């Protein structure tokens, strides 16, 4: 094993000073003092709060609303995963490509955010007031037809959920590109840790105090989130300034869609290395296609919406505390390596989630507290992943074409959502046929779904990681811009496991093993259940075995 290397190099010259003796930090044509950086971070973090609150509302409440209208699981999956995937495989790459090349007095990213705000907020408000609007449309135009009131509301929700996803796609992609343009590189991981901190705390507050009113006060929630986004995020667009960018290589040429498509394809899709990164995200997205049914799986264990929200809040607050330390650690250990260790953990320990299928749940209050405590052990990994994910992409992709490569990744990723999102709904509807109507137990079987796809995703992640190491790895990597053969690359330098990067995964293993031991003791001495004792005895043994498999895999990944 070896000691970690810093992912950033020490400056070769003294820091630049302004006339008042203050250190100057540069990002392209932008310059900041420490005070300017603080102000920039404050506005971007305020934008994250507004953005998180807006984004939390639709995906958390809409499945519950659709199910209350007797929608099938296939319909829910189509609205929640397939419609967004269609936009992200068609519009997102175009937006990403064009934002790299767009020039205006507002910059190249902010206009795409600013001009979509009114449409996004309007779609949210229609979703929030869908009962009234759908009922009015049915009474005036469809009464007496074969279309019921519920069908009218579902159609309205599908239409405006699609509009919401369309305009939110402009924001959710371009907003992250903005960080790469305005935040100095040396502060990116630290900024992302604070960015994730604000996002996690915002989501935790929503889960703790708002989510339990999802069905009873839906209109008020949508209205409040929409207005907060309209005013708060609009202010961010006005206060954050972009720098100047050199003109694109074909500036002044006649616009041509065919030429743009050829340039986009040539830049992004001619290297197997980048294809490995894209396909990892595609199959990772496929593994999450059943996540839309997660709230119903939690309800199958006896938890109500209030308890589910509190679990999210507890986990979020713990993750937020970990994020205070995650950014500097990721900067020091390299976000590419941190993410690799965590992805390897996910693929090895994915099978442990299958134990929930066979679990005979105890009193919901006991299950709630045990879930809350064991969930704390995974907070460090979640924090590191949150702080590392975007900086990892900023390292792997060429900086001057970052938007294009993110757009290409989005296209491939959401192609996975498009295909497997619909299949996830069909899978759940097929499973439910073997159970009584209204039974929530079938939703536990979503645990099978990610095991398959995360394993396939890891194959592509592993290949990309090995290639990154051979292309220079820590301190020596430059994003390739032309195709190459893996066999022609020199062996990786600095091979060896970074022990410090294993701490968070080992804590996660300890939490999983400790939770299994607790359930064995509980069902042996407090609420006897031989079935659960055997189940968690096997699960604990499997956890220990998988730990050794994980450590072997990390050594294998870090070989020369």
N, C-alpha and C positions, 0 to 999 in steps of 0.2 A: 504494500500500500504506500501511498505517497501523500505528501502534504498538498493542500489545495493551492492553485495558482490564481492570481487575480486576473479577472477578465478584462481589466483596463490597464493600460500602460501608464507609467509615470510620465508627466510632461518633460520634454527634452529642453525646455527653455523656461525662464521665469514667467510667472503669471502676468498677464497684461493688465495694466492699471489705467484708470481714467485720470483726468487732471486733478481730481480730489484724492487720489491715492487709493481708490476703491478697486477691488479686483473686478475685471470684466470677464464675463462668460459669453461665448459665442455659440450660435446655432445658425449656420448659413450666414445670411446678411443681418441677422438679428443679434443685438448685444444686450446683455443684462448685467446689472449689479445684483448683489445679494437681495436687496430690497425689491428689485424688479422681478427676480425669480420667485420670491415669496408671493408677490402680487399675481404673477402668472399662475403659480400653483393654486392660489386661492380661487381664482376664477375658474380654472379647469376643474377643480374639485367641487365647486358649487355646481358647475354644469353636470358633473357626475351624479350629484345628489338628485338634481331635477330629472336627469335621464333615467336613473335607476328607479325612481318612484313611478315614472311614466311606464317604463318597460315591465315593472313588476305586476302591474294591474291586469293587462290583457291575458297573458298566458296562465296566470293563477286563477282568475275568476271565470274566464270563458269556458273551460272544460266543465266546470260545475254548472254553469248556466245551460250549456248544451245538454248535459245529462238530465237536468231538471225538465227539459223539454222533450225527454224520451228519445234523444238522438242515439243512433247506433255508435258503437266504438269506431266503426269504419268512417262514419261521418265526422266524428270528433278528430280522428287522425288526419283526414283529408283537409279539414279546416285549419288544424293547428300545425301540421307539418308539411303537407303536400303543397298547399297554396303558397306558403313562404318559400318553399324550395323552388317553385316555378319562377318566382321573381328573382331569387338569388342565383339561379342558373342562367338567367337571360339579362336582367337589368343590372345586377351588381357588377359583373365584369365590365360592362360598358361604362358605368359610373366611375369605377376605379380607374379605368384607362383614361377617360376624359378628364378626371380630376387631376391626374398627373400632368396633363397638357394644358389645362385651363389657366388663363391668366386674367386677373381683374384687379381693381383697386382694393377689393376685399380679400384677395388672395386666391388660392386655387382650391381650398377645401371648404371654407366657411360659406360661400354662396350656395353650395349643394345642401348645406344644413339649413341655412336661414330661409330659403325659398320654399322648403317643404314643411316648415313648422305649421302654418295654418291648415294645410290639408291633413296632416297627421292628427292634430288636435280635433279637427272636425270629425274624422273617422272615429276617434275615441268617444266623442260625445254621442254619436249615433249608436254605437255599441252599448253605451251606458243606458240610453233611453230606448233600447230596442223593443221592450215590452209595449210601451206607449205607441211608438211609431209603427211597429208591426201590427198591433191591434187596430190602429187607425186605418192602415192600408187594407187590412183584411175586411174591415167593416164597410169601407167605401168602394172597394174594387173587386173583392174576391168572395164576398159573402154569397153563399148558395152554390159556390163552385166546389169541386172536389178537393180544393186546397184548404187545409185547416189553418186555424190561427197559429198554432205551434209551427207548422210548416212555413208559414209566412215569416215568422220571427227568425227561424233557423236560416232561411234564405237571406234575410236582411243581415244577420250576423255573419254569414259566410261572405257576403259582398263587402261589407265594411271591415271585417277582419282582414280580408285580402288587401283592401286599400290601406289599412293601418300598416300591414307588413310591407307593402310596397314603399310607402314613404319613410317608414322607420328604417328600411334597408339603406336608403340614402344616408341617413344619419349614422346608423350603427357601424357602417363600414368607414365612411369618410372621417368621422369624428376621431377614430383611432389613428388614422393616417396623419391627422393634425399634430398629434404628439410628436411624431417623428420629425415634423417640420419646425416645431417651435420650442421643444425641450432639448437643451444641450445633452449630447450623448452620454456624458459622464454621470448625468443625474437620472437617466431613463429608468433603471431598475428601482432606484429609491422613489422616484415619482410614481411608478406603477404600484409600489407597495402602499403608498398613501392613497392612490387612486382606488385600489381594491379595498383599502380600509374604509373609505367613505362609502363605496358601493355596498360593502358587506354590512356596515352599520345601518345604512338606509334600508336595505332589504330586511335586516333583523328587526328594525323598528316597524316596518310594514307587517312582517309576519307576527310580531308580538301584539300590536295594537290595532291593526286594521283588518287583517285577513279573516278574523272571526266574524266580521260583519259583511263578508263578501256577498252573501245572498240577500241579507236584510237591508243593506244600505248601498247597493250596487251603484245607483245613480249618483249619490253623493261622492263616492270614491272616484268614479270616472271623471266627474266634473272637477273635483279638486286636483286630481293628477294632471288633467288637461290644462287647467289654468296655470298651475305651477310650472309646467313645461313651457307653455306659451310665453310667460313673463320671464321666468328664471333663465331658461336656456336662450331665449332671445337676447337677454342682457349679455350672456357669455359671447355670443356671436359679435356683439358690438364692441366689447371690451378687449377681447383677445385679438392681437394683431399678427398677421402673417408677414413674412419677409418678402424679399424679391427673389424671383427664380429666373434662371436663364431661359430663353425661349426654347421650345421643343425643336428637335433637329429639323423637322419639316415645316417650320413656321413660314407662313406665306403661301404654302402650297394650297391648291384647291382641295377642299374637304372631300373625302371619299370614304364611304363606309367599308368598301371592299379593301382599300389600302389599310385602314385602321385594323380590320380583322386580321389581315396578313401580318401586320407589324405586331399586334398583340400575340398572335399564335407563335410567330417566330421568336419573340422575346421570352415567352413563358413555357412553351410546350415542346421544345426541341431537346431538352436535357432530361435524361432518366433520373438524375439526382433530384430535380425539382418535382418530377412526377411522383417520386417516392414520398416527398413531403405532402403533396396534394392528396395522394391516395390514403395516406395515414389519416388525414382529416376527414376524408370521405367515409371511411369505414368506422372511424371514431364517431362521426355523426350518425351513422347507421346504428351503432350500439346504443345511442341515446334516443332512438325513435320511439321507444316505449315509455320514455320518461313522462310524457303527457298524462299517463295513467297512474303516475306515482302517488297522487293524492288518494286515489281509490285503494291502492295497495296499503297505504298507511291506515285507512279506515277499516280495512279487513282485520287489523289487529285490535280493533276496538277504540281507536283514537278518534276524537272529534276534531272539527276544524280548529278550535281554539288550541288544543294540545299539539296539533300538527304545526300550527303557526309558532307556538312557543318553542318547539324543537328546532325549527329553523332559526328562531331568534337566538337561542342559546348557542347553537353552533356558529352562528354569524358573529356574535360578540366574542366568542373564544378565538375564532379565526381573525377577527379584527385586532385582538391583543397580539396575536402572533405576527400579524403584518407589520407591526412596529419594528420588528427585528428582521423580517424576511428580506426587505429590499437590499440593505447593505450586504447580507449574506449571499444573496443571489449575485450581486455585483462582484463579490470576491470569488465565488466558486464557479461562475459562468452560468448564465441562464440555460444554455443548451444542455450542459451536463446535468444541472438540477432537474430539468424537465425529463431527461432521459431516465434518471433513476426513479422518478415518480411514475412515469408511464410503465416502466418495467414492473414496479410494485402493483399497479392496477391490473396488468394482465396476469400476473402470477396469482394474486389473491382474489380475482374475480369470482372464482368458483365458491368461495366461502359464503357469498350471498345466497347460494342455493339452499342453505340451511333454513332460511325463512319460509320456504315452501312447506316444510314438514313440521314447522314449529306450532305447537299448541299453546296459543297465547294465554298468559295469566290475566289477572286484573289489569285493566288498562292503565291504572295509576302506577303500578309497579313497572309495567312495560315502558311507560313514558319516562320514568326516572332512570331506568337502566339504559335506555336508548340515549338519553341526554348525557349521561356520564360517559358511556363508551364512545359516543360521538366526539367528545372532547379530544380523544387521543388522535383523531384524524385531522384536527384543526391545523396543526403545523404543516402537514402536507398540503392541505388546501391553500394555506397562505403562501407557501413557497410556489405552488403551481400558479396561483394568481399573479404573483410578482414576476414570475419567469416567462410566462407564455408569450406576451407581446414583445418584450425585449428579445426573446429567442428568435422570433420572426424578423425583427429588425436587424439582427445579426446575420441570419441566413439569407435574406433576400437583398438584392442590390438596392441601395438607398435611393438612387435617382429614379428607380422604377418600382418603388415599394408598393404603390397603389395598384399597379398592373399585376404584380405577382400575388398580392392579396386578393385581387379580383379573380385571377385564375384559380387560386385556392378555393375561393368562395364558390365558383362555378362547379368545380369538381366535388367539393364538399356537399353542396346542396343537391347535386345530382344523386348523391347517396340518400339524402333526406327525401327527395322526390320519389325514388323507387321504394325505399324501405319504410318510409313513413306510412304509405298506403298499405304495405304488407303488414306493418305492425298492427294497424286497425283490423285487418282481415284475420290476423293471428289471434287477436283477443276475441273477436266475434266468434271465431271457430272454437276456441277454448271454452267460451261461455255456454256453448250448446250442450256441454256435458254436465252443466250445473243448473240448479233451480234458478228461475228468474229472480233478479234482485240480489243474488248471492255475490258478495264481494271477494270471496276466496280466489276465484280465477285470476284476479289482478296480481296475486302474489307470483304467478307464473311469468310475469315480466322479467323476473330475475334470470331466466334462462337466456333471454334475448341478448344481453350484452356480452355474455361469456363467449359466444361464437364470434361476434364481430370485433370485439376488442383484441382477440387473438390474431385475427387477420390484420387488423390495423397495426399491431406491433411489428409484424414482419416488415412493413414498409418503414416504420419508424426506426427500426434497428438498422436497416440498410442506409438510411439517410444519416444516422448518427455515425456509423462507421466511415462513411464518405466524408463527413465533416471533420472527423479526426485526421483522415489522410490528407485533407486539403489544408491542414495547418492547425486546426483545433484552437486551443487556448492561445490567444495573442497573435497567431499567424494566419488566421483564416481570412480569405477574401472571397466574396460571393462570385462564383464562376459565371461568365457571360457567354461562354461557348460550350458546346457538347464535349464530353471527354469519356474515356473508358476507365472504370474503377481499377481494372488490373494494371493500368499504366501509372497509377499514383504511387508515391513512395509510402513506406510503412508509417504508421502513426507515431508521432513523437510523444514522449512523456506518458507512456502507458502506465496504468496502475489505478487502483480504486481510491477515490477520494473519501476518506473515512468520515469526514465531517458531513458530507452530503448524505450519509446513511442514517444519521441520527433521527430525522423525522420519520422515515419509513420504519425504523425499529420501534419507535414510539407507537406507530400505528399497529404494528404486530402485537406489541404488549397490550394495547387496548382490546384487540380482537381476542387474544388468548385470555385476558383477564375477564372479559365479558362471558366467555364460555365457561370459565371456572365458576363465576358467580351463579350462572344459571344451574349448573350442576348442584351446587350447594343449596340453592333456593328450592329446587324441585326435589331434593333429597330430604331436607330437614324442615321446610316451611310449607310447602304445597306439593306433596308427593306426586310425581308424575314420571313413571319409569320410561315412557316413550321419550320425553324431553331429556332425561338423564343420559340415555344412550345416544341420542342425537348430538348433544353438546360434548359428550365424551369423544365421539368420532370427530366432530368439528375441531375440537382442541388439538387432537393428534394430527389432523390434516394441516392445521395452522403451523405447527412446529415443523412438519415436513416441508411445507411450502417456504418457510423461512430459509432453509438450507438451499432449496432450489433457487430462490431469489438471489442469495449471495453468490451462488455459482454463476448465475446469469450476468450479474454485474461484472464479475471478474472476466467473463467471456467477452462482454461488450467492450471492456477497457484494454483488451490485449493489443499488442503492437499491430 
